[in-house]
Amino acid sequence: MGVAAGCAHCAEQLPQRARFCPGCGSPVPEAAAPREGRRLVTLLFTDVAGSTALGERLDDEAVRGVMGRYFDVARAAVERHGGSVEKFVGDAVLAVFGVPELHEDDALRAVRAARDLVVDLGALSAELHDRLGVRFAVRCGINTGTVVVGAARAGGSFATGDAVNTAARLEQAARAGEVLLGAPTYELVRDAIDAEPVDPVSARGKAEPVPAYRLVSVRADVPGRARRLDAPLVGRSTERAELDRWVGRVVDDGRGAVVTVLGAAGMGKTRIVADLVERVSRRAPGVRRGHGRCASYGEDVGLWPVIELIRSLLGLTGEEDAPTVRARIAAEMGEDADRGPVVEALAAVLGATDGAAGHDETLWAFVTLVRRIASGGPVVLVVDDLHWAGSTVLELVERLGSDLATCPVLVLGAARPALLADQPDWLPASPRVELTPFDGADVADQALALLGSPLTVETAQVVARHAGGNPLFVEEMLGRLRDLGRLTQAEGVWGLTGAISATDVPPTVSALLASRLAELPGPQRGLLEQLSVAGLEADPVDLAALVDDPGAPGLLAELEARDLVRPRVGGGWSFRHVLIRDAAYDAMPKARRAELHQRLADALQGHDPSGERLAFAAHHLEQVVRLRRELAAGDPELPELEVRTAWLLADAAEAAQAREELQAARGLLNRALALPTLTAALRRDLIVRQFEVKGELWQVSDTQPLLDQYADCLDGTATDLERAFLAAERLCAESNGPSSLDLDEVEAASRRLLALATEAGNLRLALRARHQLIQPVALRAVWAAGLEHVAAIEKSAPLHQVWEARFFRGLVLLHGPFPLRLLAEHVDAQLTDPALSRSARGMLLLERALVLGAVGSAETEAAFARAEEHLAGTDLGDIHLADLVRAEAAALRGDRRVMVEAMQRLVVRARAENDLGHVCTYVAWWALALLEQDGDLTLVAELLDEAEEVTAPYDVATVGMIAAGRAIIAARRGRRSEVPPLVTRALAALEPTDALWQQADVRRWLALAARHGGETEEERVLLTGAHDLYERKGMTVMAREVERRLAEIDAGAEIDAVSPPVS
């Protein structure tokens, strides 16, 4: 039988459940009730098969004696294997393995106890048959799962949960003398037993029957899960040598490198990176170091890892006042020409100014700062948990590698393999170092580093075998064995005292950590659980919100001594590994988790009501909602709490929009809309914001789901303004495709929305109406009319929307009745704005590249490269804009090959997104480019058919292109009678417009039809008209091309069109 603690009076060891000391007779204090919490346990249910018949055959006193013997045998079998009899009910026994003491092999202990119970009761049954003439047998059910433990209620249990009910149902389904195992238990013990699958068992509350296995036998001295001894096990010498090679590139050659260290959870990524950083410091004294960690909700927390990198590089804690922060940044920049913009951008990110900085501007400023620091010596930047990084951090790492390739900057990213699964194209040209499991020699080396003295060879081999080569398993096992006094030091060498099977490594890291954390003193364990609510790290703000124990500093020191937490640079504490955090968090009751999440959300929102921490606060409030709903779906406070959560998520999304982190904003709004009990009015507001973000991402297709959601929310609380929004948005969506709508109707609906929004003072919907009104302008190609709406947006919109409006002003100047000179002046003026975000700058640089292409500048490609560099990695860089402008620039300089390639990419993307409003234009333009290269007429005809099928009659530019393309085909095929009406249609489509460029292009294309039809004079007239329009626009290259053809006509050059018709 297992032993409990010693007697408080004489130190005699006490048998479990002893009421008096066997040595001195002193009473043994009653054990304290289990601390309330959640725990992974294994439950054993057993009862007597045929007990009713037994009662019919024996006297009540005899039955009582038989059942007493049965209960004694059952208790002995359970306690022999370290379990506790939770309760007796009738002839049933419920035993728990994991309360009060948690073992990593509790599942196997329960199975062994059940096997012993069946065998022992078989012997008892034989004895009773000889004495009383009766036989009986038991049936058992075993299941593993998380339960809530605590003091037993009156008539109840100290362990409750679904796992208990499932164990009972397995027992009821078993036959006499049979033991049934649930799937979770089977997975934990399958290598130590023989078992057979049986038909799944129906269990109350389960949507599907639960799998079950019949126990056949249990093997002696075999762990529940065998180790993979056949797996290749290697050390770290190879990985360190590879990393040293890249250190040499940085320290000795002064060149940059980005190295990704890959490994599964627990494989030692953090340790090998820390080791490398330390060795770099010794090799290059004075090296500057920065560190940032990505959170598990990476995309939505924006620049937080970047903030950590900035602070650690500058030696800031986050508690300094604004002048100190700005002075520190300025001191680092010295007399650098970019000192001012860098100080403003980074100060804004660090909360040292009232201004705001777009995330692209921030990344530029950070790269500039690192470049400046690297001019004085090597810099090492570490980004931990890169697999959780959002697009912002991934972009930063890529830019550090590309922009600082000639600077002594080493960027180390630590990531799980999930990074490559999610980002298969992650830095393909950069080195990757993959960590593999340890062997016995490596375990010995690791133990020497952890304990300061070596392990015996035998101990190292045993630990390596049981840890499966995972360094985290090794480290945690050594710590636990040392805490238990099972790993002792003699003559400078650590060795095991006793067989390792008594503290066998559990089959998963979480079970191992749970067993270790359960043995902590209550105050330490409680503090660890409080910290876990913050996540992997708890900074001073988190600590102040979560911890109210005045003895916390001492407790943290004790936890540090146990190597469970570590102090953070700049204040606060971090868990030594995320799995320790998860084990601590999972041990808390959900009500306690909800309370702490609420406390932390309140603190974060109050500390930073409009900045980066909003996303963190929203995350914690979401956890409150989720946990409280799981505890009580009818909680009357939930609706109000969900409203607060939704508004906080919306505020965080708006902050992300201001930083131009549009995908993050969309994710935050989606999370808000997922809250189930929001009012219809709040849902309508959130959906409007989604339309806003969708528009900023230039996504005009697939709006139907949002429209349907909005319509579902139009209840009796909806206003005329909100109904007008839906009507206008529906018409805009319908007009973006093959529709017979009257654009006047579309415009009227949007103007009504504008009037109602203006009257109600609703700026968001007024701006949305302005964006809607731009769509008919573009479809009708009356571009100058769009300036009214652009000016209104520029006057009243948030800054990031103002930049978008200025880009659209450039499109008006490009396509409308204005010379390109005005576009160039507009772009140059905007580029002088120091507050311009990086992506906004990139979009303006695209327009500059267009102008350069139109005048035949040799700098065109360089301008494109610069624009794409600014857009790369941003949310706006992932749209079709760059390819569209590249196609337009190629057209303006007469480069049909580049234009066709760009148009093909545009068409593929638009088709994939079902963006019919753009498919028609892109396909028609592609077809005409092919015709100008004498392309295959069958393919061209198919393209024009596709375009016409999805072109609305009011999309005049596309209508004109399709007619021009068909005219060229008819002329090339010799069907000259078909050409004149097509020419008339093409010219008539563009006649009411002010789109000088499109008018010129259509005339140039129609001139090609005249040329193939042998109509020289008509070709001359059309080309002359095109030339005049190109000159008015300042499109020099196209004007010169037309002049050359006119010169050929004037010189009587041979006309290609007299070639035989093409069938």
TAGI-V661282 format. One record per backbone hydrogen bond with DSSP energy under -0.5 kcal/mol. CO is the residue of the C=O (numbers start at 1). NH is the residue of the N-H. E is the energy in kcal/mol with one decimal. If there is no record, write none. Layout:
CO;NH;E
CO;NH;E
This chain:
2;16;-1.2
5;14;-1.3
7;11;-1.7
12;7;-2.4
14;4;-3.0
15;18;-1.9
19;28;-2.8
21;25;-1.6
26;21;-2.7
27;29;-0.6
37;149;-3.0
39;41;-0.7
39;147;-2.5
41;145;-2.4
42;97;-2.9
43;45;-0.5
43;143;-1.9
44;95;-2.8
45;141;-2.6
46;93;-3.1
47;139;-1.9
48;51;-0.9
49;137;-0.7
50;54;-1.6
51;55;-1.9
52;56;-1.3
53;57;-1.2
54;58;-1.4
59;63;-2.7
60;64;-2.5
61;65;-2.0
62;66;-2.5
63;67;-2.9
64;68;-2.1
65;69;-2.1
66;70;-2.4
67;71;-2.8
68;72;-2.2
69;73;-2.3
70;74;-2.5
71;75;-2.8
72;76;-2.4
73;77;-2.4
74;78;-2.3
75;79;-2.9
76;80;-2.1
77;81;-0.8
78;81;-0.9
78;83;-2.4
79;2;-0.8
79;82;-1.6
84;86;-0.8
84;96;-3.2
87;94;-2.4
89;92;-2.6
91;48;-0.6
92;89;-2.3
93;46;-2.1
93;95;-0.5
94;86;-2.4
94;87;-1.5
95;44;-2.8
96;84;-2.5
96;98;-0.6
97;42;-2.3
103;106;-1.2
105;109;-2.2
106;110;-2.4
107;111;-1.9
108;112;-2.6
109;113;-2.5
110;114;-2.3
111;115;-2.4
112;116;-2.7
113;117;-2.7
114;118;-2.3
115;119;-2.2
116;120;-3.5
117;121;-2.4
118;122;-1.3
119;123;-1.7
120;124;-2.1
121;125;-2.7
122;126;-1.9
123;127;-2.0
124;128;-2.6
125;129;-2.0
126;130;-1.9
127;131;-1.8
128;132;-3.8
128;133;-1.0
128;134;-0.8
129;133;-0.8
137;49;-3.0
138;177;-2.9
139;47;-1.6
140;180;-2.5
141;45;-3.0
142;182;-2.6
143;43;-3.2
145;41;-2.4
146;163;-0.5
147;39;-2.4
147;149;-0.5
148;160;-2.2
149;37;-2.0
153;156;-2.7
157;153;-0.8
158;150;-1.7
160;148;-3.0
161;164;-0.8
161;165;-1.3
162;166;-2.3
163;167;-2.0
164;168;-2.1
165;169;-2.1
166;170;-2.2
167;171;-2.1
168;172;-2.1
169;173;-1.5
170;174;-1.0
171;174;-0.7
175;178;-2.2
178;140;-2.6
179;215;-2.8
180;142;-2.5
181;213;-1.9
182;186;-2.4
183;187;-2.4
184;188;-1.0
185;188;-0.6
185;189;-1.3
186;189;-0.6
186;190;-1.4
189;192;-2.5
189;193;-0.5
190;193;-0.5
192;219;-3.1
194;216;-3.0
194;217;-1.6
196;214;-3.7
198;212;-0.6
201;210;-3.1
203;206;-2.0
210;201;-2.9
211;183;-0.8
212;198;-2.2
213;181;-3.1
213;215;-0.5
214;196;-2.3
217;194;-2.4
219;222;-0.7
224;191;-2.3
227;229;-1.9
228;231;-1.3
236;240;-2.7
237;241;-2.1
238;242;-2.1
239;243;-2.5
240;244;-2.7
241;245;-1.6
242;246;-1.1
243;247;-1.9
244;248;-2.4
245;249;-1.3
246;250;-1.5
247;251;-3.4
248;252;-1.8
248;253;-1.5
249;255;-2.3
250;254;-0.8
257;411;-2.9
259;261;-0.6
259;413;-2.6
260;262;-0.6
260;433;-2.7
261;415;-2.7
262;435;-2.9
264;267;-2.2
266;472;-2.3
268;272;-2.4
269;273;-2.1
270;274;-2.5
271;275;-2.4
272;276;-2.0
273;277;-2.6
274;278;-2.2
275;279;-2.2
276;280;-2.5
277;281;-2.1
278;282;-1.8
279;283;-2.1
280;284;-2.9
284;287;-1.6
288;380;-3.1
290;382;-2.6
292;384;-2.7
295;298;-1.0
297;300;-0.9
297;301;-0.5
298;301;-1.4
299;302;-0.7
301;304;-1.7
303;307;-2.6
304;308;-2.3
305;309;-2.0
306;310;-2.6
307;311;-2.7
308;312;-2.5
309;313;-2.3
310;314;-2.1
311;315;-0.9
311;316;-2.9
321;325;-2.0
322;326;-2.7
323;327;-2.4
324;328;-2.3
325;329;-2.2
326;330;-2.7
327;331;-2.5
328;332;-1.6
329;333;-1.9
330;334;-1.5
333;336;-2.2
336;339;-1.9
338;342;-2.3
339;343;-2.8
340;344;-2.4
341;345;-2.6
342;346;-2.8
343;347;-2.5
344;348;-1.8
345;349;-1.8
346;350;-2.2
347;352;-3.5
348;351;-1.1
358;362;-2.3
359;363;-2.3
360;364;-2.3
361;365;-2.5
362;366;-2.7
363;367;-2.7
364;368;-2.4
365;369;-2.5
366;370;-2.7
367;371;-2.5
368;372;-2.1
369;373;-2.6
370;374;-3.0
371;375;-1.0
372;375;-0.6
373;376;-1.8
374;377;-1.1
378;288;-2.1
379;410;-3.0
380;290;-2.3
381;412;-3.3
382;292;-2.5
382;384;-0.5
383;414;-2.3
384;294;-2.1
385;388;-2.0
386;389;-1.6
390;394;-2.1
391;395;-2.4
392;396;-2.0
393;397;-2.5
394;398;-2.2
395;399;-2.7
396;400;-2.7
397;401;-1.8
398;402;-2.2
399;403;-3.2
399;404;-0.5
400;404;-1.2
402;405;-0.8
404;407;-1.8
405;256;-2.3
407;409;-2.5
408;379;-2.2
409;257;-2.2
409;411;-0.6
410;381;-2.9
410;412;-0.6
411;259;-3.0
411;413;-0.6
412;383;-2.9
412;414;-0.5
413;261;-3.2
413;415;-0.5
414;386;-3.1
415;263;-1.6
416;419;-2.1
417;420;-0.8
417;421;-1.5
418;422;-2.5
419;423;-2.7
423;426;-2.2
425;428;-0.7
427;430;-1.7
431;260;-2.0
432;434;-0.5
433;262;-2.9
437;234;-1.9
439;443;-2.3
440;444;-2.1
441;445;-2.0
442;446;-2.8
443;447;-2.9
444;448;-2.0
445;449;-1.9
446;450;-2.2
447;451;-3.4
448;452;-1.7
454;494;-3.2
456;460;-2.6
457;461;-2.1
458;462;-2.4
459;463;-2.9
460;464;-2.4
461;465;-2.3
462;466;-2.5
463;467;-2.3
464;468;-0.8
464;469;-1.1
465;468;-0.5
467;470;-1.6
469;438;-2.8
469;471;-0.6
470;474;-2.4
471;475;-2.9
472;476;-2.8
473;477;-2.6
474;478;-2.5
475;479;-2.1
476;480;-2.4
477;481;-2.8
478;482;-2.2
479;483;-2.4
480;484;-2.2
481;485;-0.5
481;486;-2.1
481;487;-1.5
482;485;-1.0
486;488;-0.6
486;497;-2.3
488;495;-2.6
490;493;-1.3
492;454;-0.6
493;490;-2.7
494;456;-2.0
495;488;-2.3
496;498;-0.7
499;502;-1.2
500;503;-1.7
501;504;-1.2
508;512;-1.8
509;513;-2.8
510;514;-2.5
511;515;-2.2
512;516;-1.7
513;517;-3.1
514;518;-2.0
515;519;-0.5
516;519;-0.9
517;520;-1.5
521;525;-2.6
522;526;-2.9
523;527;-2.2
524;528;-2.4
525;529;-2.1
526;530;-2.1
527;531;-2.4
528;532;-1.6
529;533;-0.7
530;533;-1.0
531;534;-1.4
531;535;-0.6
532;535;-0.7
536;575;-2.7
538;573;-2.2
539;543;-2.7
540;544;-2.4
541;545;-1.6
542;546;-2.5
543;547;-2.6
546;548;-0.5
548;550;-0.6
549;552;-2.0
551;555;-2.0
552;556;-3.0
553;557;-1.9
554;558;-2.0
555;559;-2.5
556;560;-2.5
557;561;-2.2
558;562;-1.6
559;564;-2.5
559;565;-0.7
560;563;-1.7
564;576;-2.5
566;574;-3.0
568;571;-1.9
572;568;-2.5
573;538;-3.3
574;566;-2.7
577;580;-0.9
577;581;-1.5
578;582;-2.5
579;583;-2.2
580;584;-2.3
581;585;-2.6
582;586;-2.7
583;587;-1.0
585;588;-1.5
587;38;-2.9
589;593;-2.2
590;594;-2.7
591;595;-2.1
592;596;-2.3
593;597;-3.0
594;598;-2.4
595;599;-2.1
596;600;-2.6
597;601;-2.7
598;602;-2.3
599;603;-1.9
600;604;-2.7
601;605;-2.4
602;606;-2.1
603;607;-2.1
604;608;-2.0
608;611;-0.7
611;614;-1.6
612;615;-1.0
612;616;-0.6
613;617;-2.8
614;618;-2.8
615;619;-2.1
616;620;-2.3
617;621;-2.2
618;622;-2.4
619;623;-1.7
620;624;-1.7
621;625;-2.2
622;626;-2.7
623;627;-2.8
624;628;-2.6
625;629;-2.2
626;630;-2.1
627;631;-1.8
628;632;-2.4
632;635;-2.1
635;638;-1.6
637;641;-2.1
638;642;-2.9
639;643;-2.0
640;644;-2.0
641;645;-2.3
642;646;-2.8
643;647;-2.4
644;648;-2.2
645;649;-2.6
646;650;-2.4
647;651;-2.6
648;652;-2.4
649;653;-2.3
650;654;-2.4
651;655;-2.2
652;656;-2.0
653;657;-2.6
654;658;-2.1
655;659;-1.1
656;661;-3.1
657;660;-2.0
659;359;-2.1
660;662;-1.2
661;665;-2.0
662;666;-2.5
663;667;-2.3
664;668;-2.4
665;669;-2.2
666;670;-2.4
667;671;-2.0
668;672;-1.8
669;673;-2.5
670;674;-1.2
672;675;-1.5
675;678;-0.7
679;683;-2.2
680;684;-2.3
681;685;-1.8
682;686;-2.3
683;687;-2.4
684;688;-2.1
685;689;-1.7
686;690;-1.8
687;691;-2.3
688;692;-2.0
689;693;-2.4
690;694;-2.8
691;695;-2.4
692;696;-2.0
693;697;-1.6
694;699;-2.5
695;698;-1.8
698;700;-0.8
703;707;-2.4
704;708;-2.9
705;709;-2.3
706;710;-2.5
707;711;-2.6
708;712;-2.2
709;713;-0.9
710;713;-0.9
711;714;-1.4
713;715;-2.2
715;718;-1.7
719;723;-2.1
720;724;-2.4
721;725;-2.0
722;726;-1.9
723;727;-2.2
724;728;-2.6
725;729;-2.8
726;730;-2.6
727;731;-2.0
728;732;-2.3
729;733;-2.4
730;734;-2.5
731;735;-2.3
732;736;-0.8
733;736;-0.7
735;737;-1.4
736;917;-0.8
737;739;-1.6
739;953;-0.6
741;743;-0.7
742;745;-1.2
742;746;-1.4
743;747;-2.9
744;748;-2.5
745;749;-2.1
746;750;-1.9
747;751;-2.5
748;752;-2.3
749;753;-2.0
750;754;-2.4
751;755;-2.4
752;756;-2.5
753;757;-2.8
754;758;-2.5
755;759;-2.3
756;760;-2.1
757;761;-0.8
757;762;-2.5
758;761;-0.6
761;763;-1.1
762;766;-2.0
763;767;-2.7
764;768;-1.9
765;769;-2.3
766;770;-1.9
767;771;-2.2
768;772;-2.2
769;773;-2.3
770;774;-0.9
771;774;-0.5
771;775;-0.7
772;775;-1.2
772;776;-0.7
773;777;-0.9
774;778;-2.1
775;779;-2.4
776;780;-2.6
777;781;-0.9
777;782;-1.7
779;956;-1.3
781;783;-0.7
781;994;-2.0
782;785;-1.3
783;786;-2.1
784;787;-1.5
785;788;-0.7
786;790;-2.2
787;791;-2.7
788;792;-1.6
789;793;-2.2
790;794;-2.8
791;795;-1.6
792;796;-1.4
793;797;-2.5
798;801;-0.8
798;802;-2.0
799;803;-2.2
800;804;-1.3
801;805;-2.3
802;806;-2.3
803;807;-1.7
804;808;-2.0
805;809;-2.3
806;810;-1.5
807;811;-1.5
808;812;-2.2
809;813;-2.2
810;814;-1.9
811;815;-2.9
812;816;-2.7
815;997;-0.5
816;818;-1.1
819;822;-1.7
819;823;-0.8
820;824;-2.5
821;825;-2.2
822;826;-2.4
823;827;-2.7
824;828;-2.5
825;829;-2.1
826;830;-2.2
827;831;-2.3
828;832;-0.6
829;832;-0.8
830;833;-1.9
832;834;-0.6
833;836;-1.5
837;841;-2.5
838;842;-2.2
839;843;-2.2
840;844;-2.0
841;845;-2.3
842;846;-1.5
843;847;-1.4
844;848;-2.0
845;849;-2.3
846;850;-1.7
847;851;-1.9
848;852;-2.4
849;853;-2.4
850;854;-2.4
851;855;-1.4
852;857;-2.9
853;856;-1.1
854;1037;-2.4
857;860;-1.2
859;863;-2.3
860;864;-2.3
861;865;-2.6
862;866;-2.1
863;867;-2.3
864;868;-2.9
865;869;-1.9
866;870;-1.7
867;871;-1.8
868;872;-1.9
871;874;-2.1
875;878;-0.8
876;879;-1.2
879;882;-0.5
880;884;-2.3
881;885;-2.7
882;886;-2.5
883;887;-2.4
884;888;-2.5
885;889;-2.9
886;890;-2.3
887;891;-2.2
888;892;-2.3
889;893;-1.7
890;895;-2.7
891;894;-1.0
894;896;-1.3
895;899;-1.8
896;900;-2.7
897;901;-2.1
898;902;-2.3
899;903;-2.7
900;904;-2.4
901;905;-1.7
902;906;-2.2
903;907;-2.7
904;908;-2.4
905;909;-2.1
906;910;-2.8
907;911;-2.8
908;912;-2.1
909;913;-2.0
910;915;-2.7
911;914;-1.4
914;916;-1.6
915;918;-1.2
915;919;-2.4
916;920;-1.9
918;922;-2.8
919;923;-2.8
920;924;-2.1
921;925;-2.4
922;926;-2.3
923;927;-2.4
924;928;-2.1
925;929;-2.1
926;930;-2.0
927;931;-2.1
928;932;-2.0
929;933;-0.6
930;933;-0.9
930;935;-2.8
931;934;-1.9
936;940;-2.2
937;941;-2.8
938;942;-2.1
939;943;-2.3
940;944;-2.5
941;945;-2.3
942;946;-2.3
943;947;-2.5
944;948;-2.7
945;949;-1.9
946;950;-1.0
947;950;-0.8
948;951;-1.0
952;955;-1.7
954;956;-2.0
955;959;-2.4
956;960;-2.6
957;961;-2.0
958;962;-2.7
959;963;-2.2
960;964;-2.2
961;965;-2.7
962;966;-2.4
963;967;-2.1
964;968;-2.0
965;969;-2.1
966;970;-2.6
967;971;-2.3
968;972;-2.7
969;973;-2.0
970;975;-2.5
971;974;-1.2
972;1062;-3.7
974;976;-1.4
975;978;-1.5
976;979;-1.1
976;980;-0.7
978;982;-1.0
979;983;-2.3
980;984;-2.6
981;985;-2.3
982;986;-2.3
983;987;-2.4
984;988;-2.6
985;989;-2.0
986;990;-1.1
987;991;-1.2
988;992;-0.6
990;993;-1.5
994;996;-1.6
995;999;-2.6
996;1000;-2.4
997;1001;-2.6
998;1002;-2.6
999;1003;-1.7
1000;1004;-2.2
1001;1005;-2.8
1002;1006;-2.7
1003;1007;-2.0
1004;1008;-1.1
1005;1008;-0.5
1005;1009;-1.3
1006;1010;-2.3
1007;1011;-2.4
1008;1012;-2.3
1009;1013;-1.7
1010;1015;-2.7
1011;1014;-1.2
1014;1016;-1.3
1015;1019;-2.3
1016;1020;-2.3
1017;1021;-2.4
1018;1022;-2.5
1019;1023;-2.7
1020;1024;-2.5
1021;1025;-2.1
1022;1026;-2.3
1023;1027;-2.8
1024;1028;-2.2
1025;1029;-1.8
1026;1030;-2.6
1027;1031;-2.4
1028;1032;-2.1
1029;1033;-1.9
1030;1034;-1.3
1030;1035;-2.4
1033;820;-3.1
1034;1036;-1.6
1035;1039;-2.1
1036;1040;-2.6
1037;1041;-2.0
1038;1042;-2.3
1039;1043;-2.2
1040;1044;-2.1
1041;1045;-1.6
1042;1046;-2.5
1043;1047;-2.4
1044;1048;-1.9
1045;1049;-2.1
1046;1050;-2.8
1047;1051;-2.1
1048;1053;-3.2
1049;1052;-1.5
1054;1056;-0.6
1055;1058;-1.5
1056;1059;-2.0
1061;1063;-0.5
